[in-house]
C-alpha cells in the first residue's frame, strides 16, 4: 500500500513538472480531451475554436442555488463569488486522470495566497458528477486535500451546475455523463476581466493572474447579470 502511494505521488510530481511548459500543457490538454470516454463532439469542436489561453472573454454569472461541502444552500454569484477574485475549476471526486492534477494545483495555490484566501480570493471546485458527489462526499474529499476556508466545493441540481459552468466559461454538457468536460481553470472577478487557462497551469501562473486582478481593481470586461 505504501509503495502504491509513493508511486502515485511520483506520477503526480512528473505531471506537475511537465505542466510548467505552456506548449506541453496545450498538447496534454488536447490529448486528455480526446481520450476521455464519452466526450461530446460538440465540446471538442468548441474547445478547438477556443484554445487561446489567457485572453479575456465574456462570462455570464448565473446566481443559481447550489450546495457547498458544508451542506449550505448558496447562490453562486452573490454568496460564493461576491466581489472577490474567483478561480474556478470543474472536477469530480472519482476522477483519476486530469482533475487530481488541478486539485493538487489548488492545494499549492491556497498556501501561496495566505490570508488573502477567503477574504480577497475564492477557490471554487464545481462537480460535474452530482449523482455521486453529495455534500458529504465533497466534505470528505475537501478534508483529504486539507482545504482551507475560502476553498469551496459545490454540487447540486445538475441543470444548475451545467448553467453555472457554461456561464463561467467551462465547457460542459448537462445532458450527458460526467466525462463530458474539458480540463480548464477560469480566473476573474465580477465586473473585471475573466481568462481561461486550459490544461494544467502551474500555481504561479494562476497566482500571477490573481495578483493582476487584485492590483487593478479598475480592469473591466463585459459581465452579463
TORMAR-26688 format. One record per residue (C-alpha): residue in one letter; x, y, z; chain. Coordinates in Angstrom, 1 decimal, padded with zeros to 4 digits. Layout:
<atoms>
<residu = A; u = X; v = Y; w = Z; chaine = A>
...
</atoms>
This chain:
<atoms>
<residu = X; u = 000.0; v = 000.0; w = 000.0; chaine = A>
<residu = X; u = 002.8; v = 002.4; w = 000.9; chaine = A>
<residu = X; u = 004.6; v = 001.7; w = -002.3; chaine = A>
<residu = X; u = 001.5; v = 002.4; w = -004.3; chaine = A>
<residu = X; u = 001.1; v = 005.8; w = -002.6; chaine = A>
<residu = X; u = 004.7; v = 006.6; w = -003.3; chaine = A>
<residu = X; u = 004.3; v = 005.7; w = -006.9; chaine = A>
<residu = X; u = 001.2; v = 007.8; w = -007.3; chaine = A>
<residu = X; u = 003.0; v = 010.8; w = -005.7; chaine = A>
<residu = X; u = 005.9; v = 010.3; w = -008.2; chaine = A>
<residu = X; u = 003.5; v = 010.3; w = -011.1; chaine = A>
<residu = X; u = 001.7; v = 013.4; w = -009.9; chaine = A>
<residu = X; u = 005.1; v = 015.1; w = -009.4; chaine = A>
<residu = X; u = 006.1; v = 014.3; w = -013.0; chaine = A>
<residu = X; u = 002.8; v = 015.5; w = -014.4; chaine = A>
<residu = X; u = 003.1; v = 018.7; w = -012.4; chaine = A>
<residu = X; u = 006.6; v = 019.5; w = -013.6; chaine = A>
<residu = X; u = 005.7; v = 018.8; w = -017.2; chaine = A>
<residu = X; u = 002.7; v = 021.1; w = -016.9; chaine = A>
<residu = X; u = 005.1; v = 024.0; w = -016.4; chaine = A>
<residu = X; u = 005.7; v = 024.1; w = -020.1; chaine = A>
<residu = X; u = 002.9; v = 026.0; w = -021.9; chaine = A>
<residu = X; u = 003.5; v = 024.1; w = -025.1; chaine = A>
<residu = X; u = 003.2; v = 020.8; w = -023.3; chaine = A>
<residu = X; u = 000.2; v = 021.9; w = -021.3; chaine = A>
<residu = X; u = -001.7; v = 022.7; w = -024.5; chaine = A>
<residu = X; u = -000.7; v = 019.4; w = -026.1; chaine = A>
<residu = X; u = -001.7; v = 017.5; w = -022.9; chaine = A>
<residu = X; u = -005.0; v = 019.3; w = -022.7; chaine = A>
<residu = X; u = -005.8; v = 018.4; w = -026.3; chaine = A>
<residu = X; u = -004.9; v = 014.7; w = -025.7; chaine = A>
<residu = X; u = -006.8; v = 014.4; w = -022.4; chaine = A>
<residu = X; u = -009.9; v = 015.8; w = -024.1; chaine = A>
<residu = X; u = -009.8; v = 013.1; w = -026.8; chaine = A>
<residu = X; u = -009.1; v = 010.1; w = -024.6; chaine = A>
<residu = X; u = -011.9; v = 010.8; w = -022.1; chaine = A>
<residu = X; u = -014.6; v = 008.3; w = -023.0; chaine = A>
<residu = X; u = -017.9; v = 009.8; w = -023.9; chaine = A>
<residu = X; u = -016.7; v = 013.3; w = -024.6; chaine = A>
<residu = X; u = -019.4; v = 015.1; w = -026.6; chaine = A>
<residu = X; u = -018.1; v = 016.0; w = -030.1; chaine = A>
<residu = X; u = -019.6; v = 019.5; w = -029.7; chaine = A>
<residu = X; u = -017.4; v = 020.1; w = -026.7; chaine = A>
<residu = X; u = -014.3; v = 019.1; w = -028.7; chaine = A>
<residu = X; u = -015.3; v = 021.4; w = -031.6; chaine = A>
<residu = X; u = -015.8; v = 024.3; w = -029.2; chaine = A>
<residu = X; u = -012.5; v = 023.6; w = -027.4; chaine = A>
<residu = X; u = -010.6; v = 023.6; w = -030.7; chaine = A>
<residu = X; u = -012.2; v = 027.0; w = -031.5; chaine = A>
<residu = X; u = -011.2; v = 028.3; w = -028.1; chaine = A>
<residu = X; u = -007.5; v = 027.4; w = -027.5; chaine = A>
<residu = X; u = -006.1; v = 030.9; w = -026.9; chaine = A>
<residu = X; u = -005.0; v = 030.7; w = -023.3; chaine = A>
<residu = X; u = -005.2; v = 033.8; w = -021.1; chaine = A>
<residu = X; u = -007.1; v = 036.1; w = -023.4; chaine = A>
<residu = X; u = -010.1; v = 038.0; w = -021.9; chaine = A>
<residu = X; u = -013.5; v = 036.5; w = -022.6; chaine = A>
<residu = X; u = -017.1; v = 037.4; w = -021.6; chaine = A>
<residu = X; u = -018.9; v = 035.4; w = -018.9; chaine = A>
<residu = X; u = -022.4; v = 035.2; w = -017.6; chaine = A>
<residu = X; u = -022.5; v = 034.6; w = -013.8; chaine = A>
<residu = X; u = -025.8; v = 032.8; w = -013.0; chaine = A>
<residu = X; u = -026.9; v = 033.4; w = -009.4; chaine = A>
<residu = X; u = -028.4; v = 029.9; w = -009.1; chaine = A>
<residu = X; u = -028.7; v = 027.9; w = -005.9; chaine = A>
<residu = X; u = -026.0; v = 025.2; w = -005.3; chaine = A>
<residu = X; u = -024.9; v = 023.3; w = -002.3; chaine = A>
<residu = X; u = -021.5; v = 023.5; w = -000.7; chaine = A>
<residu = X; u = -019.4; v = 020.9; w = 001.2; chaine = A>
<residu = X; u = -021.0; v = 022.0; w = 004.4; chaine = A>
<residu = X; u = -024.5; v = 021.3; w = 003.1; chaine = A>
<residu = X; u = -025.3; v = 025.0; w = 002.9; chaine = A>
<residu = X; u = -027.5; v = 026.2; w = 000.1; chaine = A>
<residu = X; u = -025.7; v = 029.1; w = -001.6; chaine = A>
<residu = X; u = -026.2; v = 031.4; w = -004.6; chaine = A>
<residu = X; u = -023.3; v = 031.1; w = -007.0; chaine = A>
<residu = X; u = -022.8; v = 034.8; w = -007.9; chaine = A>
<residu = X; u = -023.8; v = 036.6; w = -004.7; chaine = A>
<residu = X; u = -022.7; v = 034.1; w = -002.0; chaine = A>
<residu = X; u = -019.8; v = 032.1; w = -003.4; chaine = A>
<residu = X; u = -018.1; v = 034.8; w = -005.5; chaine = A>
<residu = X; u = -019.3; v = 038.2; w = -004.4; chaine = A>
<residu = X; u = -016.7; v = 040.9; w = -005.0; chaine = A>
<residu = X; u = -013.8; v = 038.5; w = -004.7; chaine = A>
<residu = X; u = -011.4; v = 037.3; w = -007.4; chaine = A>
<residu = X; u = -012.5; v = 033.7; w = -008.2; chaine = A>
<residu = X; u = -010.6; v = 030.8; w = -009.6; chaine = A>
<residu = X; u = -013.0; v = 028.1; w = -010.9; chaine = A>
<residu = X; u = -012.4; v = 024.5; w = -012.0; chaine = A>
<residu = X; u = -014.8; v = 021.8; w = -012.9; chaine = A>
<residu = X; u = -014.0; v = 018.4; w = -011.4; chaine = A>
<residu = X; u = -015.4; v = 015.2; w = -009.9; chaine = A>
<residu = X; u = -014.1; v = 013.3; w = -006.9; chaine = A>
<residu = X; u = -013.8; v = 009.9; w = -008.6; chaine = A>
<residu = X; u = -011.6; v = 011.2; w = -011.4; chaine = A>
<residu = X; u = -008.2; v = 009.5; w = -011.5; chaine = A>
<residu = X; u = -006.7; v = 011.3; w = -014.6; chaine = A>
<residu = X; u = -006.9; v = 015.0; w = -015.2; chaine = A>
<residu = X; u = -008.5; v = 016.5; w = -012.2; chaine = A>
<residu = X; u = -006.2; v = 015.3; w = -009.5; chaine = A>
<residu = X; u = -003.5; v = 017.5; w = -011.1; chaine = A>
<residu = X; u = -005.8; v = 020.6; w = -011.0; chaine = A>
<residu = X; u = -006.8; v = 019.8; w = -007.4; chaine = A>
<residu = X; u = -003.1; v = 019.5; w = -006.5; chaine = A>
<residu = X; u = -002.6; v = 022.9; w = -008.1; chaine = A>
<residu = X; u = -005.3; v = 024.3; w = -005.8; chaine = A>
<residu = X; u = -003.6; v = 022.9; w = -002.7; chaine = A>
<residu = X; u = -000.5; v = 024.7; w = -003.6; chaine = A>
<residu = X; u = -002.3; v = 027.9; w = -004.6; chaine = A>
<residu = X; u = -004.2; v = 028.1; w = -001.3; chaine = A>
<residu = X; u = -000.9; v = 028.1; w = 000.6; chaine = A>
<residu = X; u = 000.6; v = 030.8; w = -001.7; chaine = A>
<residu = X; u = -002.5; v = 033.0; w = -001.2; chaine = A>
<residu = X; u = -002.1; v = 033.0; w = 002.6; chaine = A>
<residu = X; u = -004.7; v = 035.3; w = 004.4; chaine = A>
<residu = X; u = -006.0; v = 036.6; w = 001.1; chaine = A>
<residu = X; u = -007.8; v = 033.3; w = 000.6; chaine = A>
<residu = X; u = -011.4; v = 033.7; w = 001.6; chaine = A>
<residu = X; u = -011.1; v = 037.4; w = 002.0; chaine = A>
<residu = X; u = -010.0; v = 038.6; w = -001.4; chaine = A>
<residu = X; u = -009.9; v = 035.4; w = -003.4; chaine = A>
<residu = X; u = -012.1; v = 032.3; w = -003.5; chaine = A>
<residu = X; u = -011.2; v = 028.9; w = -005.0; chaine = A>
<residu = X; u = -014.2; v = 027.1; w = -006.4; chaine = A>
<residu = X; u = -014.3; v = 023.5; w = -007.4; chaine = A>
<residu = X; u = -017.6; v = 022.6; w = -009.1; chaine = A>
<residu = X; u = -018.5; v = 018.9; w = -009.6; chaine = A>
<residu = X; u = -019.7; v = 017.6; w = -012.9; chaine = A>
<residu = X; u = -020.9; v = 014.4; w = -011.3; chaine = A>
<residu = X; u = -023.6; v = 015.4; w = -008.8; chaine = A>
<residu = X; u = -025.1; v = 011.9; w = -008.7; chaine = A>
<residu = X; u = -022.0; v = 010.7; w = -006.9; chaine = A>
<residu = X; u = -020.7; v = 013.9; w = -005.3; chaine = A>
<residu = X; u = -023.0; v = 014.6; w = -002.4; chaine = A>
<residu = X; u = -022.1; v = 017.3; w = 000.1; chaine = A>
<residu = X; u = -020.9; v = 014.6; w = 002.5; chaine = A>
<residu = X; u = -018.6; v = 013.2; w = -000.1; chaine = A>
<residu = X; u = -017.3; v = 016.6; w = -001.0; chaine = A>
<residu = X; u = -016.7; v = 017.3; w = 002.7; chaine = A>
<residu = X; u = -014.6; v = 014.2; w = 003.0; chaine = A>
<residu = X; u = -012.7; v = 015.0; w = -000.2; chaine = A>
<residu = X; u = -012.0; v = 018.5; w = 000.9; chaine = A>
<residu = X; u = -010.7; v = 017.1; w = 004.2; chaine = A>
<residu = X; u = -008.3; v = 014.9; w = 002.3; chaine = A>
<residu = X; u = -007.0; v = 017.9; w = 000.4; chaine = A>
<residu = X; u = -006.6; v = 019.9; w = 003.6; chaine = A>
<residu = X; u = -008.8; v = 022.6; w = 002.0; chaine = A>
<residu = X; u = -008.8; v = 025.8; w = 003.9; chaine = A>
<residu = X; u = -011.7; v = 028.3; w = 004.4; chaine = A>
<residu = X; u = -012.0; v = 030.1; w = 001.1; chaine = A>
<residu = X; u = -011.8; v = 026.9; w = -001.0; chaine = A>
<residu = X; u = -015.4; v = 026.0; w = -001.8; chaine = A>
<residu = X; u = -016.7; v = 022.7; w = -003.3; chaine = A>
<residu = X; u = -020.1; v = 022.8; w = -005.0; chaine = A>
<residu = X; u = -022.7; v = 020.3; w = -006.0; chaine = A>
<residu = X; u = -026.5; v = 020.5; w = -006.5; chaine = A>
<residu = X; u = -029.1; v = 020.3; w = -009.3; chaine = A>
<residu = X; u = -027.4; v = 019.0; w = -012.5; chaine = A>
<residu = X; u = -029.1; v = 021.7; w = -014.6; chaine = A>
<residu = X; u = -028.0; v = 024.4; w = -012.3; chaine = A>
<residu = X; u = -024.4; v = 023.1; w = -012.3; chaine = A>
<residu = X; u = -024.4; v = 023.0; w = -016.1; chaine = A>
<residu = X; u = -025.7; v = 026.5; w = -016.5; chaine = A>
<residu = X; u = -023.2; v = 027.8; w = -013.9; chaine = A>
<residu = X; u = -020.2; v = 026.0; w = -015.5; chaine = A>
<residu = X; u = -021.2; v = 027.1; w = -019.1; chaine = A>
<residu = X; u = -021.8; v = 030.7; w = -018.0; chaine = A>
<residu = X; u = -018.4; v = 030.8; w = -016.3; chaine = A>
<residu = X; u = -016.6; v = 029.6; w = -019.4; chaine = A>
<residu = X; u = -016.2; v = 025.9; w = -018.6; chaine = A>
<residu = X; u = -017.1; v = 023.5; w = -021.4; chaine = A>
<residu = X; u = -019.7; v = 021.1; w = -020.1; chaine = A>
<residu = X; u = -022.8; v = 019.4; w = -021.3; chaine = A>
<residu = X; u = -025.5; v = 018.9; w = -018.7; chaine = A>
<residu = X; u = -027.4; v = 016.3; w = -020.7; chaine = A>
<residu = X; u = -024.7; v = 013.6; w = -020.7; chaine = A>
<residu = X; u = -022.4; v = 011.8; w = -018.3; chaine = A>
<residu = X; u = -019.7; v = 013.3; w = -016.1; chaine = A>
<residu = X; u = -016.9; v = 012.7; w = -018.6; chaine = A>
<residu = X; u = -018.2; v = 015.5; w = -020.9; chaine = A>
<residu = X; u = -015.9; v = 018.2; w = -019.8; chaine = A>
<residu = X; u = -012.5; v = 019.8; w = -020.7; chaine = A>
<residu = X; u = -009.9; v = 020.5; w = -018.0; chaine = A>
<residu = X; u = -009.8; v = 024.3; w = -017.7; chaine = A>
<residu = X; u = -009.1; v = 026.9; w = -015.0; chaine = A>
<residu = X; u = -011.1; v = 030.1; w = -015.1; chaine = A>
<residu = X; u = -009.8; v = 033.2; w = -013.3; chaine = A>
<residu = X; u = -011.6; v = 036.5; w = -012.9; chaine = A>
<residu = X; u = -013.9; v = 038.8; w = -010.9; chaine = A>
<residu = X; u = -017.4; v = 040.2; w = -011.2; chaine = A>
<residu = X; u = -017.0; v = 043.4; w = -013.2; chaine = A>
<residu = X; u = -013.5; v = 042.6; w = -014.2; chaine = A>
<residu = X; u = -011.7; v = 040.5; w = -016.8; chaine = A>
<residu = X; u = -012.0; v = 036.8; w = -017.0; chaine = A>
<residu = X; u = -009.4; v = 034.5; w = -018.5; chaine = A>
<residu = X; u = -009.2; v = 030.7; w = -019.3; chaine = A>
<residu = X; u = -006.2; v = 028.6; w = -018.8; chaine = A>
<residu = X; u = -006.5; v = 025.2; w = -020.5; chaine = A>
<residu = X; u = -004.8; v = 022.0; w = -019.4; chaine = A>
<residu = X; u = -002.7; v = 022.1; w = -016.2; chaine = A>
<residu = X; u = -001.4; v = 025.6; w = -015.3; chaine = A>
<residu = X; u = 001.2; v = 026.0; w = -012.6; chaine = A>
<residu = X; u = 000.0; v = 027.7; w = -009.4; chaine = A>
<residu = X; u = 002.5; v = 030.5; w = -010.0; chaine = A>
<residu = X; u = 000.8; v = 031.2; w = -013.4; chaine = A>
<residu = X; u = -002.6; v = 031.4; w = -011.8; chaine = A>
<residu = X; u = -001.3; v = 033.5; w = -008.9; chaine = A>
<residu = X; u = 000.0; v = 036.0; w = -011.4; chaine = A>
<residu = X; u = -003.5; v = 036.4; w = -012.9; chaine = A>
<residu = X; u = -005.0; v = 036.8; w = -009.4; chaine = A>
<residu = X; u = -002.5; v = 039.4; w = -008.3; chaine = A>
<residu = X; u = -003.1; v = 041.3; w = -011.5; chaine = A>
<residu = X; u = -006.8; v = 041.5; w = -010.8; chaine = A>
<residu = X; u = -006.2; v = 042.5; w = -007.2; chaine = A>
<residu = X; u = -003.8; v = 045.2; w = -008.2; chaine = A>
<residu = X; u = -006.0; v = 046.6; w = -011.0; chaine = A>
<residu = X; u = -009.5; v = 047.0; w = -009.5; chaine = A>
<residu = X; u = -010.5; v = 049.2; w = -012.4; chaine = A>
<residu = X; u = -010.0; v = 046.4; w = -015.0; chaine = A>
<residu = X; u = -013.3; v = 045.9; w = -016.7; chaine = A>
<residu = X; u = -014.7; v = 043.3; w = -019.0; chaine = A>
<residu = X; u = -018.2; v = 042.5; w = -020.1; chaine = A>
<residu = X; u = -020.2; v = 040.6; w = -017.5; chaine = A>
<residu = X; u = -023.9; v = 039.9; w = -018.0; chaine = A>
<residu = X; u = -026.1; v = 039.5; w = -015.0; chaine = A>
</atoms>
